[in-house]
Amino acid sequence: MKGNFVVKKLGYNSHRVVMTSDFGNTLFDLSVTDHDYTLNYVMPDLKKKVVVKTLAEDLQAIFKNDFQVDEHIKTTDQTILKSKEVSLIFAKNESNYFQELVHLKNNKIKTINQFSGDQTDFPDQILIKHNHFNLSITLTKVNIQLEEE
């Protein structure tokens, strides 16, 4: 499925996320914070509790600003910051931006979020891959220049 994914930052830990189809139909509209989400709209075909909860958890993981770190591991080609819930993997030459976020639940990998691009505040591509069921989401950044009037 292809469409537009629009994110508006409402506050430090608050985002509004809308996904529309190429035809302009709204697929879902969520308000997401670090620990909670509000469903503003979801199309009837996606209105299943497990689908909405999975989307909300994926978005919460992507937008989270603060991570508690329990362990710091350095290897020859990467640095890994680990906690009970997540592992942040940094490339050796990039110290400010992690390239992979692994979400753990009960010491098992739940999702893997990979970030690629020019290492700015907004990655060019985000890949969300679930390990417990067959779901992958790829978000690709589109650069649009808006003219100021």
C-alpha positions as CSV (number, residue, x, y, z in Angstrom):
1,M,0.0,0.0,0.0
2,K,1.3,3.5,-0.8
3,G,0.2,6.8,0.6
4,N,1.3,9.9,2.5
5,F,2.5,9.8,6.1
6,V,2.2,13.2,7.8
7,V,3.6,14.0,11.2
8,K,3.1,17.2,13.2
9,K,5.0,17.7,16.4
10,L,2.7,19.2,19.0
11,G,5.1,19.3,21.9
12,Y,8.3,17.7,23.2
13,N,6.7,14.2,23.5
14,S,3.5,14.7,21.5
15,H,2.9,14.1,17.8
16,R,-0.1,13.9,15.5
17,V,0.2,11.3,12.8
18,V,-2.0,10.9,9.7
19,M,-1.7,8.3,7.0
20,T,-3.6,8.8,3.8
21,S,-3.9,6.8,0.6
22,D,-2.8,8.0,-2.8
23,F,-6.4,8.9,-3.5
24,G,-6.7,11.1,-0.4
25,N,-8.6,8.8,1.9
26,T,-7.6,8.9,5.5
27,L,-6.4,5.5,6.7
28,F,-5.7,6.5,10.3
29,D,-5.2,9.6,12.4
30,L,-3.4,9.1,15.8
31,S,-2.2,11.5,18.5
32,V,0.9,9.8,20.1
33,T,2.9,10.5,23.3
34,D,5.6,8.5,24.9
35,H,3.2,6.4,27.0
36,D,-0.2,6.9,25.5
37,Y,-2.1,7.4,22.3
38,T,-5.5,8.7,21.2
39,L,-7.2,7.3,18.1
40,N,-8.8,10.3,16.2
41,Y,-9.9,8.2,13.2
42,V,-9.3,4.9,11.6
43,M,-10.9,3.5,8.4
44,P,-13.3,0.6,9.1
45,D,-11.1,-2.0,7.5
46,L,-8.2,-1.2,9.9
47,K,-10.5,-0.8,13.0
48,K,-9.1,-3.8,14.9
49,K,-7.7,-3.3,18.4
50,V,-4.5,-5.2,17.6
51,V,-3.8,-3.2,14.4
52,V,-4.3,0.2,16.1
53,K,-2.3,-0.8,19.1
54,T,0.6,-2.1,16.9
55,L,0.6,1.1,14.9
56,A,0.6,3.2,18.0
57,E,3.4,1.3,19.6
58,D,5.5,1.5,16.4
59,L,5.0,5.3,16.3
60,Q,5.8,5.7,20.0
61,A,9.1,3.9,19.5
62,I,10.1,6.1,16.5
63,F,9.2,9.4,18.2
64,K,10.5,8.6,21.7
65,N,13.1,11.3,22.8
66,D,14.5,9.8,26.0
67,F,15.8,6.3,26.5
68,Q,17.0,4.8,29.8
69,V,20.3,3.0,29.2
70,D,21.6,0.3,31.4
71,E,24.5,-1.0,29.4
72,H,27.0,0.5,27.0
73,I,28.8,-1.9,24.5
74,K,31.5,-0.9,22.1
75,T,32.6,-3.1,19.2
76,T,35.0,-2.4,16.3
77,D,32.2,-1.2,14.0
78,Q,29.4,-0.1,16.2
79,T,28.3,1.2,19.6
80,I,25.2,-0.4,21.4
81,L,23.3,1.2,24.2
82,K,21.1,-1.4,25.9
83,S,18.2,-1.4,28.4
84,K,15.5,-3.8,29.3
85,E,13.2,-2.5,26.6
86,V,15.4,-1.2,23.7
87,S,18.8,-1.5,22.1
88,L,20.1,1.5,20.2
89,I,22.8,0.7,17.6
90,F,25.1,3.5,16.4
91,A,27.6,3.2,13.6
92,K,31.2,3.7,14.7
93,N,31.6,7.0,12.8
94,E,28.2,8.4,13.8
95,S,27.9,9.3,17.4
96,N,24.8,11.4,17.5
97,Y,22.3,9.4,15.4
98,F,21.5,5.8,15.9
99,Q,20.9,3.6,12.8
100,E,18.9,0.9,14.4
101,L,16.4,0.7,17.3
102,V,15.5,-2.8,18.5
103,H,12.4,-3.0,20.7
104,L,12.5,-5.9,23.2
105,K,9.8,-7.5,25.2
106,N,10.7,-10.3,27.7
107,N,14.3,-10.4,26.2
108,K,12.9,-11.2,22.8
109,I,13.1,-9.0,19.7
110,K,9.6,-7.5,19.1
111,T,10.4,-4.9,16.4
112,I,13.5,-3.6,14.5
113,N,13.4,0.0,13.4
114,Q,16.2,0.9,10.9
115,F,17.0,4.5,10.0
116,S,18.9,5.5,6.9
117,G,19.9,8.8,5.3
118,D,22.1,11.7,5.6
119,Q,22.1,11.6,9.4
120,T,20.1,14.7,10.1
121,D,17.2,15.1,12.5
122,F,15.0,13.6,9.9
123,P,16.1,10.3,8.3
124,D,15.5,9.7,4.6
125,Q,14.0,6.2,5.3
126,I,12.6,4.4,8.2
127,L,12.0,0.6,8.1
128,I,9.8,-1.0,10.8
129,K,10.0,-4.8,10.8
130,H,8.0,-7.0,13.2
131,N,9.4,-10.3,14.3
132,H,6.3,-11.8,15.8
133,F,4.1,-11.5,12.7
134,N,4.7,-10.7,9.0
135,L,4.5,-6.9,8.9
136,S,7.0,-4.4,7.5
137,I,6.4,-0.7,7.1
138,T,8.8,1.5,5.0
139,L,8.5,5.2,5.4
140,T,10.4,7.3,2.8
141,K,11.0,11.0,3.2
142,V,9.7,13.3,0.4
143,N,11.3,16.7,0.2
144,I,8.8,19.4,-0.7
145,Q,9.8,23.0,-0.7
146,L,6.9,25.2,0.4
147,E,7.0,28.8,-0.8
148,E,6.5,31.5,1.8
149,E,4.1,34.3,0.9
